[in-house]
Structure formats: structure tokens, C-alpha cells
Amino acid sequence: SITFDLIRGHTDAIILSFSRREACYGYQLNTDILAATDAQFSPKEAPLYSAFRWLEQTGMLIPYWGDESIGARRRYYSITNLGRAAFADYKQEWERSTAILDKLIK
């Protein structure tokens, strides 16, 4: 759907946005996104984990292993100062883009 295509292009910004609130891991992030969108959007697993890896490689997220006593260990991600700065840029870009789209579509 067009909604999926539009949102998919902003996976990095979405991950950074949620990471600002607390360290997160893939499954939790997917659950949080479902809740935030009233189950209208669920990111695909492969692009989500690819984005986590890219954000880690670029220094925007720092990974660490959780200490789960039950179940598999989870790889959590914390946002860095570089990630916070990148999110601020993504947010400004989103606001400019939506303002332009509002003018074009109305």
C-alpha cells in the first residue's frame, strides 16, 4: 500500500524516535509501533533489522545484550548523541516535506 511505502522510507527516523524514549530491541519496537498506530502499521522484520544494523554501523545506536533470566538474550539498542542529532534532522525534514505535501494535495 502507499501508506506502507511512505512509512518504510522513514524506518531509521522511527527507530531513532522510539530509541530516544528508552533502549529497545526489535520485537519490542515492532510491538510499540503497532500500539502507536492502532495496529495500522507493522514494519517488516528484515528491513527493520537491516536499519538497526545500519544505525549501529554509523554510530547512531549502541547495541548491548540484555540480562534476561528467562528466554533468549535480547540485543538492545541505545541512541547516541549522533543518533539524537540525526533524529532532529529527520524530524525537520519530515516537517518540511509534510508542509509541502499539504500544499500540493489540498
Summary of the structure (lengths in Angstrom):
residues: 106
radius of gyration: 14.9
end to end distance: 20.9
largest distance: 53.3
contacts: 274
relative contact order: 0.17
helix: 63%
strand: 10%
